[in-house]
């Protein structure tokens, strides 16, 4: 696992060409009952600091998710500093667009919100500015999300979900692999990321020993439930499969379980969950790097991150924010102290190096089931 801030200096030049999915958007989440936290953010008390300056932030946000970004981060930063914040759609070609802007020196964006597993690959070319940790206080941030060229913005977890009326909820991933329980049908993401880790956990590997992944052992364990498993690509699908009782258990993003139409119908087993995040990053060479760095410093403080978590079921990257959240919000958070002790961080460095190779291997495995023995 990553162990501290700025630990991607020595990443190799080779990296995956596969584009990660855009940050997951949780639209239609319940309106929180808690009032926004209005305490001033230390160090951001000058409304004229960036007067006359502007920044463009590209995200995949839409609907309630985008409104939450604006309410928790964009508008308060503008009010606190005088800067103008403009949102730009990231789009399906966002990563390619980012690269084009930097390579052609025609930057439209200053900041992007991207899956954290994109950061190392983008930094190694390089397409991103280094984070100034003299400006961005990392003391209360998760060290796994303090990279040299990106900082965590919001946490989520891939967990095990089950029908809320299940009289015997699963205990761990070993239960998931036990087809005598929970209707004997399963759903896993059609990707090696997370799926291989869960297979190893089911086979008795400790979370501290997951990386480097023993791929032979992981694929062998996957083979034992191949015939009983739906491998999904749409992130909405696993929760729907569980809700409609088409499968007994599924892996899914925790943010999907808080949607109004499923919140009361599915339960979460956090044991063995894989924690990931979306991260803020700054385009290399932008003329607004100073304002952009100031925005990231502001948006990783306790109050803004807590306010975002009150609007969307993503965990705050600032650990001090958890103390500000009411129990009605904490129940949806993937990173309470108790839940963090049950889970593990995705190893972003490992997957930066191995994603393309293991994705090809996973696809080959999925397309080539063992031959059926002749009668």
C-alpha positions as CSV (number, residue, x, y, z in Angstrom):
1,X,0.0,0.0,0.0
2,X,1.0,3.6,-0.3
3,X,2.4,4.9,2.9
4,X,2.7,8.7,2.6
5,X,2.4,11.9,0.7
6,X,4.3,12.4,-2.5
7,X,5.4,8.8,-3.0
8,X,5.0,8.6,-6.8
9,X,8.3,10.1,-7.6
10,X,9.8,6.8,-8.8
11,X,6.9,5.5,-10.8
12,X,8.0,3.8,-14.1
13,X,7.3,5.3,-17.5
14,X,5.1,2.4,-18.5
15,X,1.6,2.7,-17.4
16,X,-1.9,1.5,-18.3
17,X,-3.5,3.0,-21.4
18,X,-7.0,1.9,-20.2
19,X,-9.1,4.9,-19.2
20,X,-10.8,4.6,-15.9
21,X,-14.5,5.3,-15.5
22,X,-15.4,8.9,-14.7
23,X,-15.9,9.6,-11.0
24,X,-19.1,7.8,-10.0
25,X,-22.1,10.2,-9.8
26,X,-24.7,9.5,-7.1
27,X,-27.7,11.4,-8.4
28,X,-31.0,11.5,-6.5
29,X,-29.6,11.0,-3.0
30,X,-31.8,12.0,-0.2
31,X,-31.7,15.6,0.9
32,X,-29.9,15.7,4.2
33,X,-31.6,16.9,7.3
34,X,-28.5,18.4,8.8
35,X,-27.8,22.1,8.2
36,X,-24.6,23.1,6.4
37,X,-21.6,23.7,8.6
38,X,-20.9,27.4,8.3
39,X,-17.8,27.8,10.4
40,X,-15.1,29.8,8.6
41,X,-12.2,27.9,7.1
42,X,-8.9,28.9,8.8
43,X,-6.6,30.7,6.4
44,X,-9.4,31.7,4.0
45,X,-10.7,34.8,5.6
46,X,-9.8,37.4,2.9
47,X,-12.6,37.8,0.4
48,X,-10.3,39.9,-1.8
49,X,-7.4,37.4,-1.9
50,X,-8.1,36.3,-5.5
51,X,-10.4,39.1,-6.6
52,X,-10.4,39.3,-10.4
53,X,-8.9,35.8,-10.8
54,X,-10.8,32.7,-12.1
55,X,-10.3,29.0,-12.3
56,X,-12.1,26.3,-14.4
57,X,-12.8,23.0,-12.8
58,X,-13.7,20.0,-14.9
59,X,-15.7,17.2,-13.3
60,X,-18.1,14.5,-14.4
61,X,-20.7,16.0,-12.0
62,X,-24.3,16.4,-13.0
63,X,-27.6,16.9,-11.1
64,X,-27.5,16.7,-7.4
65,X,-23.8,15.6,-7.4
66,X,-22.8,18.8,-9.2
67,X,-25.0,20.9,-7.0
68,X,-23.2,19.4,-4.0
69,X,-19.8,20.3,-5.5
70,X,-20.9,23.8,-6.0
71,X,-22.5,24.1,-2.5
72,X,-19.6,22.6,-0.6
73,X,-16.6,23.7,-2.6
74,X,-17.0,26.1,-5.5
75,X,-19.3,28.8,-4.0
76,X,-17.7,28.9,-0.5
77,X,-14.2,29.2,-2.0
78,X,-15.4,32.0,-4.2
79,X,-17.0,33.7,-1.2
80,X,-13.9,33.2,0.9
81,X,-11.3,34.4,-1.6
82,X,-13.1,36.5,-4.3
83,X,-12.1,34.1,-7.1
84,X,-14.5,33.1,-9.8
85,X,-15.0,29.4,-10.1
86,X,-16.4,28.0,-13.4
87,X,-17.4,24.4,-13.9
88,X,-16.6,22.5,-17.1
89,X,-18.0,19.1,-18.1
90,X,-15.3,16.4,-18.0
91,X,-17.1,14.2,-20.5
92,X,-16.4,10.7,-21.6
93,X,-13.2,11.7,-23.3
94,X,-12.0,13.7,-20.3
95,X,-8.6,12.1,-19.9
96,X,-7.8,12.4,-23.6
97,X,-9.0,16.0,-23.5
98,X,-6.8,16.8,-20.6
99,X,-3.8,15.3,-22.4
100,X,-4.6,17.3,-25.6
101,X,-4.9,20.5,-23.6
102,X,-1.5,20.1,-22.0
103,X,0.3,18.8,-25.1
104,X,-1.1,21.6,-27.4
105,X,-0.7,24.2,-24.7
106,X,-4.4,25.2,-25.2
107,X,-5.6,24.8,-21.6
108,X,-9.3,25.3,-20.9
109,X,-9.3,23.6,-17.5
110,X,-7.2,24.4,-14.5
111,X,-8.3,21.6,-12.1
112,X,-9.8,18.2,-12.7
113,X,-11.6,15.8,-10.5
114,X,-10.6,12.3,-11.6
115,X,-10.4,8.8,-10.1
116,X,-7.3,8.6,-8.0
117,X,-6.1,5.6,-9.9
118,X,-5.6,7.9,-12.9
119,X,-3.2,10.2,-11.0
120,X,0.1,8.2,-11.3
121,X,-0.2,7.5,-15.0
122,X,-1.0,11.2,-15.8
123,X,1.8,12.4,-13.6
124,X,4.5,10.2,-15.2
125,X,4.2,11.8,-18.7
126,X,3.8,14.5,-17.2
127,X,0.4,16.1,-17.5
128,X,-0.1,17.4,-13.9
129,X,1.4,20.0,-11.6
130,X,3.1,18.8,-8.4
131,X,1.0,19.5,-5.3
132,X,2.6,22.1,-3.0
133,X,2.2,20.6,0.4
134,X,3.3,23.8,2.0
135,X,0.0,25.3,0.8
136,X,-2.1,22.1,1.1
137,X,-2.0,20.9,4.7
138,X,-1.9,17.2,4.7
139,X,-1.8,16.6,8.5
140,X,-5.4,15.5,8.7
141,X,-5.6,13.9,5.3
142,X,-5.3,10.1,4.5
143,X,-1.6,9.6,3.5
144,X,-2.7,7.1,0.8
145,X,-4.5,10.0,-0.9
146,X,-1.7,12.5,-0.7
147,X,0.2,11.9,-3.9
148,X,2.8,14.1,-5.5
149,X,0.5,15.2,-8.2
150,X,-3.0,14.7,-6.7
151,X,-5.0,15.0,-3.5
152,X,-8.0,13.0,-2.4
153,X,-11.4,14.8,-2.8
154,X,-14.0,12.2,-1.7
155,X,-13.8,8.6,-0.5
156,X,-16.0,5.6,-1.6
157,X,-15.7,1.9,-1.1
158,X,-16.4,-1.3,-3.0
159,X,-18.3,-3.5,-0.6
160,X,-20.5,-6.6,-0.4
161,X,-24.2,-5.9,-0.6
162,X,-27.1,-8.2,0.2
163,X,-30.9,-8.0,0.5
164,X,-32.0,-6.2,3.7
165,X,-34.4,-9.0,4.5
166,X,-31.7,-11.7,4.4
167,X,-31.9,-13.4,7.9
168,X,-28.2,-14.3,7.8
169,X,-26.2,-11.4,6.3
170,X,-22.7,-12.3,5.0
171,X,-19.8,-12.1,7.4
172,X,-17.0,-11.7,4.9
173,X,-15.8,-12.6,1.4
174,X,-15.5,-16.2,2.4
175,X,-19.3,-16.2,2.8
176,X,-19.6,-14.6,-0.6
177,X,-17.8,-17.6,-2.1
178,X,-19.9,-20.1,-0.2
179,X,-22.6,-20.8,-2.7
180,X,-24.7,-22.7,-0.2
181,X,-25.7,-19.3,1.3
182,X,-27.7,-16.4,0.1
183,X,-29.4,-18.0,-2.9
184,X,-26.1,-19.2,-4.4
185,X,-25.9,-16.6,-7.1
186,X,-23.4,-13.7,-7.2
187,X,-22.4,-10.5,-9.1
188,X,-18.9,-9.1,-9.4
189,X,-17.4,-6.3,-11.4
190,X,-16.1,-7.4,-14.8
191,X,-12.7,-6.1,-14.0
192,X,-9.6,-7.4,-12.2
193,X,-9.6,-4.3,-9.9
194,X,-11.1,-5.3,-6.6
195,X,-12.4,-8.6,-8.0
196,X,-9.0,-10.2,-7.6
197,X,-8.5,-8.8,-4.2
198,X,-11.9,-10.1,-3.0
199,X,-11.0,-13.6,-4.4
200,X,-7.8,-13.6,-2.3
201,X,-9.6,-12.4,0.8
202,X,-12.1,-15.2,0.3
203,X,-9.2,-17.7,0.1
204,X,-7.8,-16.6,3.4
205,X,-5.3,-13.9,2.5
206,X,-4.9,-11.1,5.0
207,X,-5.5,-7.5,3.8
208,X,-1.9,-6.6,4.6
209,X,-0.7,-9.4,2.3
210,X,-2.9,-8.6,-0.8
211,X,-0.2,-6.8,-2.8
212,X,1.5,-7.8,-4.9
213,X,-1.5,-9.9,-6.0
214,X,-1.0,-13.6,-6.3
215,X,-2.9,-13.7,-9.6
216,X,-2.7,-17.5,-10.1
217,X,-4.3,-18.0,-6.7
218,X,-6.9,-15.3,-7.3
219,X,-8.0,-16.6,-10.7
220,X,-8.2,-20.2,-9.3
221,X,-10.5,-18.9,-6.6
222,X,-12.6,-17.0,-9.1
223,X,-13.0,-20.1,-11.1
224,X,-14.9,-21.8,-8.3
225,X,-17.8,-19.4,-8.6
226,X,-17.6,-18.6,-12.3
227,X,-20.8,-20.4,-13.2
228,X,-22.8,-18.8,-10.4
229,X,-21.6,-15.2,-11.1
230,X,-22.8,-12.4,-13.3
231,X,-19.9,-10.1,-14.2
232,X,-21.3,-6.6,-14.5
233,X,-20.0,-3.5,-16.3
234,X,-22.7,-0.9,-15.3
235,X,-22.2,0.3,-11.7
236,X,-26.0,0.6,-11.3
237,X,-26.5,-3.1,-12.0
238,X,-25.3,-5.0,-8.8
239,X,-27.6,-3.1,-6.4
240,X,-30.5,-3.7,-8.7
241,X,-29.7,-7.4,-9.1
242,X,-29.7,-7.7,-5.3
243,X,-32.8,-5.6,-4.8
244,X,-34.7,-7.7,-7.4
245,X,-33.3,-11.0,-5.9
246,X,-31.7,-12.0,-9.1
247,X,-28.5,-12.6,-7.1
248,X,-28.0,-13.2,-3.5
249,X,-24.8,-11.2,-3.0
250,X,-22.9,-8.6,-5.1
251,X,-19.9,-6.3,-4.9
252,X,-20.9,-2.7,-5.4
253,X,-19.9,0.9,-4.7
254,X,-21.3,2.0,-1.3
255,X,-22.6,5.3,-2.9
256,X,-25.1,3.3,-4.9
257,X,-26.7,1.8,-1.7
258,X,-27.9,5.2,-0.5
259,X,-30.1,6.0,-3.4
260,X,-33.8,6.5,-2.3
261,X,-35.2,3.6,-4.2
262,X,-32.8,1.1,-2.7
263,X,-31.6,2.4,0.6
264,X,-34.1,0.4,2.6
265,X,-33.8,-2.7,0.5
266,X,-30.1,-3.5,0.6
267,X,-27.6,-3.9,3.4
268,X,-23.8,-3.5,3.4
269,X,-21.1,-5.8,4.7
270,X,-18.0,-3.5,5.1
271,X,-15.7,-6.3,6.1
272,X,-13.0,-6.6,3.4
273,X,-14.2,-3.5,1.5
274,X,-11.8,-1.8,-0.9
275,X,-11.5,2.0,-0.3
276,X,-10.8,4.2,-3.3
277,X,-11.4,7.9,-4.0
278,X,-11.7,10.7,-6.5
279,X,-8.9,13.3,-6.5
280,X,-8.2,16.9,-7.3
281,X,-5.3,17.5,-9.7
282,X,-4.0,20.6,-11.5
283,X,-3.1,20.7,-15.2
284,X,0.6,21.1,-15.8
285,X,1.5,24.6,-17.1
286,X,-1.8,26.4,-16.2
287,X,-1.4,30.1,-15.6
288,X,-3.8,29.8,-12.6
289,X,-1.8,27.2,-10.7
290,X,-1.6,29.5,-7.6
291,X,-5.4,29.9,-7.4
292,X,-5.9,26.3,-8.2
293,X,-3.5,25.2,-5.4
294,X,-5.4,27.5,-3.1
295,X,-8.7,25.9,-4.1
296,X,-7.3,22.4,-3.3
297,X,-6.1,23.6,0.0
298,X,-9.5,25.0,0.8
299,X,-11.4,21.9,-0.5
300,X,-9.5,19.5,1.7
301,X,-10.2,21.3,4.9
302,X,-12.6,19.8,7.5
303,X,-15.6,22.1,7.0
304,X,-15.9,21.9,3.2
305,X,-15.4,18.1,3.1
306,X,-17.9,17.6,5.9
307,X,-20.5,19.7,4.0
308,X,-20.0,17.7,0.8
309,X,-20.5,14.4,2.8
310,X,-23.8,15.9,4.1
311,X,-25.0,16.3,0.5
312,X,-23.6,13.1,-1.1
313,X,-22.7,9.7,0.6
314,X,-18.9,10.0,-0.1
315,X,-16.5,10.0,2.8
316,X,-14.6,13.1,3.7
317,X,-10.9,13.0,3.0
318,X,-10.1,15.2,6.0
319,X,-10.4,13.0,9.2
320,X,-11.3,16.0,11.3
321,X,-14.5,16.3,9.2
322,X,-15.9,13.1,10.7
323,X,-16.2,14.9,14.1
324,X,-18.5,17.5,12.5
325,X,-21.0,15.0,11.0
326,X,-24.2,14.0,12.7
327,X,-25.0,10.3,13.2
328,X,-27.6,10.5,10.4
329,X,-24.8,11.2,7.9
330,X,-22.1,9.0,9.5
331,X,-24.3,6.0,9.0
332,X,-23.6,6.3,5.2
333,X,-19.9,7.1,5.5
334,X,-17.3,4.4,4.3
335,X,-14.6,5.8,6.5
336,X,-15.8,5.9,10.1
337,X,-13.1,4.6,12.5
338,X,-14.8,1.3,12.9
339,X,-15.2,0.8,9.1
340,X,-11.7,1.8,8.2
341,X,-10.4,-0.9,10.5
342,X,-12.4,-3.5,8.5
343,X,-11.3,-2.4,5.0
344,X,-8.2,-1.8,2.9
345,X,-7.0,1.0,0.5
346,X,-6.7,0.1,-3.1
347,X,-3.0,0.0,-4.0
348,X,-2.9,2.8,-6.6
349,X,0.7,2.2,-7.5
350,X,0.2,-1.5,-8.1
351,X,-2.7,-1.0,-10.4
352,X,-0.9,1.8,-12.3
353,X,1.8,-0.7,-13.2
354,X,-0.4,-3.8,-13.8
355,X,-3.9,-2.6,-14.8
356,X,-3.4,-3.2,-18.6
357,X,-1.8,-6.5,-18.2
358,X,-4.3,-7.9,-15.7
359,X,-7.3,-6.5,-17.6
360,X,-6.1,-8.5,-20.6
361,X,-5.6,-11.5,-18.5
362,X,-9.0,-11.1,-16.9
363,X,-10.7,-10.7,-20.2
364,X,-9.0,-13.9,-21.5
365,X,-10.1,-15.8,-18.5
366,X,-13.7,-14.6,-18.7
367,X,-13.9,-15.5,-22.4
368,X,-12.4,-19.0,-22.0
369,X,-14.3,-21.1,-19.5
370,X,-13.1,-24.6,-19.0
371,X,-14.3,-27.1,-21.6
372,X,-17.3,-29.2,-20.4
373,X,-16.2,-32.8,-19.9
374,X,-17.7,-35.2,-22.3
375,X,-20.4,-37.5,-20.9
